[in-house]
Amino acid sequence: MYSLSIYSLGSRPTVRCRGRAASGAPLSFAVGQLHSTARKLLLFSAEGLRMSPEVIAALIGLIGVIIGAIPTYLFMRQKNSAEVEKLKAETDKIKAAAERIRAEFARNQNLGTAEARSTSLETSSFIGLSAYGEDEVAEAFVKAAERIREAKNRVLILAGTMPPRTIPVQPRMPATRSNYLKAIEEVLKERLIDRKTHFFVYKRILQSLSLPFSETLRVEQVDEDMVAHCRNVFAILSLATEPGKIDFELRIRAPSPSCPAILVVDDDFVSLLIISEHQELQGGRMVNVVPVRSVITIEDTSGKTANHYARLIDNLTNGSTKINAVEA
């Protein structure tokens, strides 16, 4: 898993980078990931943020991490002269970009505008990005469950497309997924009991290949765990003594092939799941398998990331069918 975190505490931004490669993965992969991330952040900052001091200082720290990692890699691979020369050239480019950023940072520090002054007075903010490979998906579901248990206002989900039971494909979800679904049910129970809770939103859009869609979810349209979860949620909400405390919306639609599965919690947490089908040799024959290939989590206290994906989920509500019951 590789993670990048940018903290902005008043006028003292810092950067933290952590990473561990999968077994056998070369260090060049980690360096490449950090380098790619730095270049994207440079473009984003220059075009979208106009180089605010916090972001600039954070990028300077990030570039320092990248530059610090490259000499180690050069030492380990010094016999490969072609690759060494290529990495040296990349290092020079990064150093040049760093110098340009430092110059821009110095210029921004000298600006006496109200915008610059207000930036230094901002409250603490945090942006964190973590990427989980296929062998770390279970860990990502644990992280999502922990965050859901802390939810205060909303849990929004665009579920991944899982094969219906009528199609000979094996879904492969991590064992921790059941605890993730239970975490949602526990939060709903707590919100019904807690008198301080005024309004809580739980919205889930299912994606299925099994037509037709109706107000009743058929058991062959999704996997067994999801059928049980939807039944449990309807049962929990039927016990509500104060109507209106929880806004639950369950919908189903045809798959959106270009969109990952999405989880939004409150205004500061987003998780994106990549699910894809491939063939695997099992017992001497090829079998179609649908696993979660990777997960990306984003923590952004500004609320911009969460609101962006919340709008995307709302847009995908169009053309979906609302579900009011689950088939017995």
C-alpha positions in Angstrom: 0.0 0.0 0.0 1.2 3.5 -0.8 -0.1 6.5 1.0 0.4 10.3 0.6 -0.8 12.8 3.2 -0.7 16.6 3.1 -1.3 18.4 6.3 -2.0 22.1 6.6 -1.9 23.4 10.1 -2.3 27.2 9.9 0.8 28.4 8.2 2.9 25.2 8.9 2.2 22.6 6.2 4.0 19.3 6.2 4.0 16.2 4.0 4.1 12.6 5.0 4.7 9.7 2.6 4.6 6.1 3.5 4.8 3.1 1.3 5.5 -0.6 1.1 5.7 -2.5 -2.1 4.2 -5.9 -2.6 6.5 -8.9 -2.4 9.2 -8.7 -5.1 8.2 -5.3 -6.3 11.2 -3.1 -7.2 11.9 0.2 -5.4 11.6 1.9 -8.8 7.8 1.2 -8.7 7.5 3.2 -5.4 9.7 6.0 -6.8 7.7 6.1 -10.0 4.4 6.3 -8.0 5.7 9.2 -5.9 7.1 11.0 -9.0 3.8 10.6 -10.9 1.8 11.9 -7.9 4.1 14.9 -7.6 3.7 15.8 -11.2 -0.1 15.6 -11.0 -0.1 17.7 -7.8 2.1 20.3 -9.5 -0.3 20.6 -12.4 -3.3 20.7 -10.1 -1.8 23.4 -7.9 -0.6 25.6 -10.7 -3.9 25.6 -12.6 -6.5 25.2 -9.8 -5.0 26.7 -6.7 -2.8 29.4 -8.1 0.0 28.3 -5.8 -1.3 29.1 -2.3 1.5 29.1 0.3 0.2 26.0 2.1 0.1 23.9 -1.1 3.4 25.2 -2.3 5.2 24.3 1.0 3.5 20.9 0.9 4.7 20.2 -2.6 8.2 21.3 -1.7 8.2 18.8 1.1 6.9 16.1 -1.2 9.5 16.8 -3.8 12.1 16.5 -1.1 10.9 13.1 -0.2 11.1 12.0 -3.9 14.6 13.5 -4.3 15.7 11.8 -1.2 14.5 8.4 -2.4 16.2 8.5 -5.8 19.9 8.3 -4.6 19.1 5.1 -2.7 17.6 3.6 -5.8 20.6 4.7 -7.9 23.0 3.0 -5.5 21.0 -0.2 -5.7 20.9 -0.2 -9.5 24.2 1.4 -10.3 25.2 -1.4 -12.8 22.3 -0.5 -15.1 23.8 2.7 -16.6 21.0 3.4 -19.0 18.4 3.4 -16.2 20.8 5.5 -14.0 21.1 8.2 -16.7 17.3 8.2 -17.1 16.7 8.6 -13.4 19.3 11.4 -13.2 17.5 13.3 -15.9 14.2 12.9 -14.0 15.9 14.1 -10.9 17.2 17.2 -12.7 13.6 17.9 -13.9 12.2 17.6 -10.4 14.9 19.8 -8.9 14.2 22.4 -11.6 10.5 22.2 -10.7 11.3 22.6 -7.1 13.3 25.7 -7.7 10.4 27.2 -9.7 8.0 26.4 -6.8 10.4 27.9 -4.2 10.6 31.1 -6.2 6.8 31.2 -6.5 6.5 30.4 -2.8 8.8 33.3 -1.9 6.8 35.6 -4.1 3.5 34.6 -2.5 4.9 35.0 1.0 5.6 38.7 0.1 2.1 39.4 -1.1 0.2 41.7 1.2 -3.2 40.9 -0.1 -6.2 40.1 2.0 -6.4 36.7 0.3 -2.8 35.8 1.4 -3.5 37.0 4.9 -6.7 34.9 5.2 -4.9 31.8 4.0 -2.5 32.0 6.9 -5.5 32.1 9.3 -7.2 29.0 8.0 -8.1 26.3 10.5 -6.3 23.0 10.2 -7.0 20.9 7.2 -6.0 17.4 6.0 -5.8 15.6 2.7 -4.8 11.9 2.7 -4.7 9.4 -0.1 -4.2 5.7 0.3 -4.0 3.0 -2.4 -4.7 -0.7 -1.6 -3.7 -3.5 -3.9 -5.7 -6.7 -4.5 -3.9 -8.5 -1.5 -4.8 -5.6 0.8 -8.5 -5.1 0.0 -9.5 -6.7 3.3 -7.6 -3.9 5.1 -9.4 -1.3 3.1 -12.8 -2.7 4.1 -11.7 -2.6 7.8 -10.8 1.1 7.3 -14.2 1.8 5.7 -16.0 0.1 8.6 -14.1 2.1 11.2 -15.0 5.3 9.4 -18.7 4.4 9.0 -18.9 3.8 12.8 -17.9 7.4 13.2 -20.4 8.7 10.7 -22.4 11.7 11.9 -24.5 12.8 8.9 -24.5 10.5 5.9 -23.4 7.3 4.2 -23.7 7.3 0.4 -22.9 4.2 -1.7 -22.8 3.3 -5.3 -22.4 -0.5 -5.0 -20.2 -2.4 -7.4 -21.8 -4.6 -10.0 -21.8 -8.2 -8.7 -22.9 -11.1 -10.9 -26.4 -12.5 -10.3 -26.7 -16.1 -9.2 -28.0 -17.1 -12.7 -24.5 -16.3 -14.2 -21.7 -18.8 -13.6 -19.3 -16.3 -12.1 -17.7 -16.4 -8.7 -17.8 -13.1 -6.7 -14.8 -12.8 -4.5 -15.2 -10.3 -1.7 -12.9 -10.1 1.3 -14.1 -11.7 4.6 -14.1 -8.2 6.2 -16.9 -7.1 3.9 -19.5 -8.7 6.2 -18.2 -6.5 9.1 -18.4 -3.5 6.9 -22.1 -4.1 6.2 -22.7 -4.8 9.9 -21.1 -1.4 10.7 -23.7 0.3 8.6 -26.6 -1.6 10.4 -25.1 -0.7 13.8 -24.9 3.0 12.9 -28.6 3.0 11.9 -29.6 1.3 15.1 -27.6 3.9 17.1 -29.1 6.8 15.2 -32.6 5.6 16.0 -31.9 5.4 19.7 -29.8 8.6 20.0 -32.1 11.5 20.7 -29.5 14.0 19.7 -29.6 12.6 16.1 -31.8 14.9 14.1 -31.2 13.6 10.5 -29.1 10.8 9.1 -28.9 9.8 5.4 -28.2 6.3 4.1 -28.4 6.0 0.4 -27.4 2.9 -1.6 -27.6 2.4 -5.4 -27.3 -1.2 -6.4 -26.1 -2.2 -9.9 -27.3 -5.4 -11.5 -27.3 -7.2 -14.8 -30.5 -9.0 -13.9 -33.6 -7.4 -15.4 -36.3 -6.3 -15.0 -36.1 -3.9 -12.1 -39.1 -3.3 -9.8 -39.9 -2.0 -6.3 -39.1 -5.4 -4.9 -35.5 -6.5 -4.9 -35.2 -10.1 -6.3 -32.7 -12.4 -4.6 -31.0 -13.3 -7.9 -30.2 -9.7 -8.7 -27.4 -9.3 -6.1 -25.2 -11.6 -3.9 -26.4 -13.2 -0.7 -24.7 -10.8 1.7 -26.3 -7.8 0.0 -29.8 -9.4 0.1 -29.3 -10.1 3.9 -28.1 -6.5 4.4 -31.0 -4.9 2.7 -33.5 -7.1 4.6 -31.8 -6.1 7.9 -31.9 -2.4 7.1 -35.7 -2.5 6.3 -36.2 -4.5 9.6 -34.2 -1.9 11.6 -36.1 1.0 10.2 -39.5 -0.7 10.8 -38.7 -0.3 14.5 -38.3 3.5 14.4 -40.5 5.3 16.9 -39.6 8.7 15.6 -40.2 9.0 11.8 -37.9 11.2 9.8 -34.7 10.6 11.8 -33.2 8.4 9.1 -33.6 9.0 5.4 -33.0 5.6 3.8 -33.1 5.3 0.0 -32.4 2.0 -1.8 -32.3 2.0 -5.6 -31.2 -0.4 -8.4 -30.0 0.4 -11.9 -28.1 -1.1 -14.8 -24.3 -1.0 -14.4 -22.3 2.1 -15.2 -19.2 0.5 -16.7 -16.9 3.5 -16.5 -17.6 4.2 -12.8 -16.0 2.6 -9.8 -17.9 1.6 -6.7 -18.1 4.6 -4.4 -18.4 5.1 -0.6 -18.9 8.6 0.8 -19.0 9.1 4.6 -20.0 12.5 5.9 -18.0 15.3 4.2 -14.5 14.1 4.6 -14.1 10.4 3.5 -14.3 8.7 0.1 -13.5 5.2 -0.9 -13.3 4.0 -4.5 -13.4 0.3 -5.4 -12.3 -1.2 -8.7 -14.1 -4.5 -9.4 -13.3 -6.5 -12.6 -13.8 -9.9 -14.0 -11.0 -12.3 -15.0 -10.4 -16.0 -15.6 -8.6 -18.2 -13.1 -7.5 -21.8 -13.2 -9.3 -23.8 -10.5 -9.3 -27.6 -10.3 -7.9 -28.0 -13.8 -10.5 -25.7 -15.5 -10.9 -22.0 -16.1 -13.4 -20.2 -14.0 -14.7 -16.6 -14.3 -13.9 -14.7 -11.0 -15.0 -11.2 -10.0 -12.7 -9.8 -7.2 -12.1 -6.3 -5.9 -8.8 -5.5 -7.7 -7.9 -2.3 -5.8 -9.2 0.4 -3.4 -8.4 4.0 -3.1 -9.4 6.0 0.0 -9.4 9.8 0.1 -9.7 11.9 3.3 -10.3 15.5 2.7 -11.6 17.8 5.5 -12.4 20.6 3.0 -15.4 18.6 1.9 -14.7 19.1 -1.8 -13.9 15.5 -2.6 -16.9 14.1 -0.7 -19.3 16.6 -2.3 -18.0 15.8 -5.8 -18.7 12.1 -5.4 -22.0 12.7 -3.6 -23.1 14.7 -6.7 -22.0 11.8 -8.9 -24.1 9.4 -6.9 -27.1 11.7 -7.1 -26.6 12.0 -10.9 -26.6 8.2 -11.2 -30.0 8.1 -9.4 -31.5 9.2 -12.7 -32.7 6.1 -14.5 -32.7 4.0 -11.4 -35.6 2.2 -9.7 -36.5 2.8 -6.0 -36.7 -0.4 -3.9 -39.3 -0.6 -1.1 -39.0 -4.3 -0.2 -36.9 -7.4 -0.6 -38.2 -10.7 -2.0 -39.0 -13.3 0.6 
